[in-house]
Amino acid sequence: MEQRIITTSDRPDLAAQSDEALLADWPEFILHDRCAPELMGRAWQLFPQFDVRLLEDGAVTAGGWAVPLRWSGEAGELPDGYDGALASALAGQHAGEAPDTLCVMAVAVDPGRQRAGLAGQVITALRDRAAEAGLRRVVVPVRPTLKSRYPLTPMADFARWARPDGLHIDPWIRTHQRLGAGILGPAPRSMIVTGTVAEWQDWTGMAFPQTGTYVVPGALDLVEMDAERDQGSYVETNLWMRHA
Ligand SMILES: CC(C)(COP(=O)(O)OP(=O)(O)OC[C@H]1O[C@@H](n2cnc3c(N)ncnc32)[C@H](O)[C@@H]1OP(=O)(O)O)[C@@H](O)C(=O)NCCC(=O)NCCS
């Protein structure tokens, strides 16, 4: 099988196919982060070299994107998470600041090609590009795939759940660990999704008949529903990891 890494700017014709393959496995509500869509569009335009796709025999089977930003190297000075990193990268670019860190925003693999190490190839391609661009550090606000089964557990506790072999119980954290990454700590307000009760019902296929706190499939934290204000809010905690 022929494998090749390209950027979306090399092959804009692949955008539709790429979206179909790579968005299939995300819970719908996470695509409604209010701050993200406009900023994401700007980031893809400004940093196309960090928006990569893996082609296998000409078809998109995996992809990932990242943004360059400036970071002191102190865990306490990281942005709040995904939204914060995006805002920081765009503000830094606007201010003419020289970035020193690549922040990997998302990686996705076609459901039919998962468990074959493709995510690792995408991360490696992004790390290589960071090195080529002179960015000394690589960080990721990781969205652990298993965390949605433990929405009541704080991320700080989940972060410590290791197997006897020392690797994490979460498969997505393990992929980063096998590539040499270490855990820095929770990214407390990584993504924020708000919507009306009807929108949340549409996104999740669940009914929310009264004000309260709900467990929602695919959500890493609980969702707060306010029937009187007709608003549902979700604040997702991710986990900062740093690659060697
Ligand atoms: C998370 C994701 C990127 C991993 O990609 P991948 O190429 O399958 O990853 P790997 O082949 O390195 O597999 C890593 C581990 O995850 C496990 N895994 C992969 N896909 C899985 C699935 N659908 N269900 C359960 N486990 C899975 C693998 O078995 C492996 O576990 P191991 O450590 O015991 O060997 C992919 O599952 C995906 O696209 N998910 C949807 C999008 C997403 O959640 N992205 C991460 C947030 S940015």
The ligand as a Gaussian input file, in Angstrom:
#p B3LYP/6-31G(d) Opt

LIG

0 1
 C       -8.062000       8.110000      18.888000
 C       -7.642000       7.724000      17.468000
 C       -7.071000       8.946000      16.767000
 C       -6.576000       6.619000      17.572000
 O       -6.128000       6.319000      16.276000
 P       -5.475000       4.901000      15.882000
 O       -4.659000       5.097000      14.662000
 O       -6.535000       3.878000      15.867000
 O       -4.526000       4.668000      17.147000
 P       -3.568000       3.441000      17.390000
 O       -3.583000       2.483000      16.230000
 O       -2.267000       4.028000      17.830000
 O       -4.248000       2.724000      18.606000
 C       -3.987000       3.188000      19.892000
 C       -4.714000       2.371000      20.885000
 O       -6.114000       2.665000      20.763000
 C       -6.838000       1.468000      20.535000
 N       -7.964000       1.816000      19.657000
 C       -7.901000       2.420000      18.465000
 N       -9.137000       2.569000      17.970000
 C       -9.978000       2.053000      18.868000
 C      -11.391000       1.916000      18.918000
 N      -12.172000       2.338000      17.927000
 N      -11.933000       1.338000      20.015000
 C      -11.151000       0.911000      21.028000
 N       -9.794000       1.028000      21.035000
 C       -9.229000       1.583000      19.961000
 C       -5.846000       0.526000      19.900000
 O       -6.208000      -0.809000      20.092000
 C       -4.566000       0.879000      20.657000
 O       -4.603000       0.270000      21.938000
 P       -3.317000      -0.483000      22.536000
 O       -2.545000       0.572000      23.232000
 O       -3.888000      -1.474000      23.469000
 O       -2.552000      -1.078000      21.391000
 C       -8.856000       7.173000      16.674000
 O       -9.476000       6.178000      17.433000
 C       -9.884000       8.242000      16.295000
 O       -9.803000       8.844000      15.222000
 N      -10.885000       8.495000      17.158000
 C      -11.904000       9.528000      16.888000
 C      -11.330000      10.912000      17.007000
 C      -10.657000      11.127000      18.347000
 O      -11.210000      10.806000      19.404000
 N       -9.443000      11.678000      18.317000
 C       -8.677000      11.896000      19.538000
 C       -8.931000      13.226000      20.116000
 S       -7.962000      14.462000      19.278000

